[in-house]
Amino acid sequence: MRRPFTGRDMAIVMVAGFGMVVAVNFYMAARAADSFGGVVVENSYVASQKFNGWLAKAQRGRTHGWKAQMGRDDLNHLVVETSGVPEGAIVRAELRRPLGDPGRELITLTGSDAGRFRSQAPLDRGRWIVRLEISDEADVWQSEGELR
């Protein structure tokens, strides 16, 4: 014969059920806090005041007709193939991970062949968000893309 379901049994079920929910919530909150890579801008109001200037700068950059294609070589270096870029231009790249790692890395690429630029050190494997900046004496061109 089965024993009756008592109030004590109900209390154990409730504590165990809610305990599981609370434990999962704490785990998920800890994972979210650890993987937060930081803010995009420190002050959104100040960024909103600069937005039109950023758009104008991007439009001026498009009028140069410069083009750049990012990739990796066999040794895992960042390689940028350019066209229309003047001789002596400086190519910089800001690298960051799409999620998780809050670190950023700023590198200057060295030119090897005409229109081909390469990072001095190999990149870690994985996905990167790359913000490219090509500049000569007076003009600046920027682009952002993902490198896998």
Secondary structure, DSSP 8 states (H G I E B T S, - for coil): ------HHHHHHHHHHHHHHHHHHHHHHHHHHHHH----S-S-HHHHHHHHHHHHHHHHHHHTTT-EEEEEE-TT--EEEEEES--TT-EEEEEEE-SSS---EEEEEEEE-STTEEE-SS---SS-EEEEEEEE-SS-EEEEEEEE-
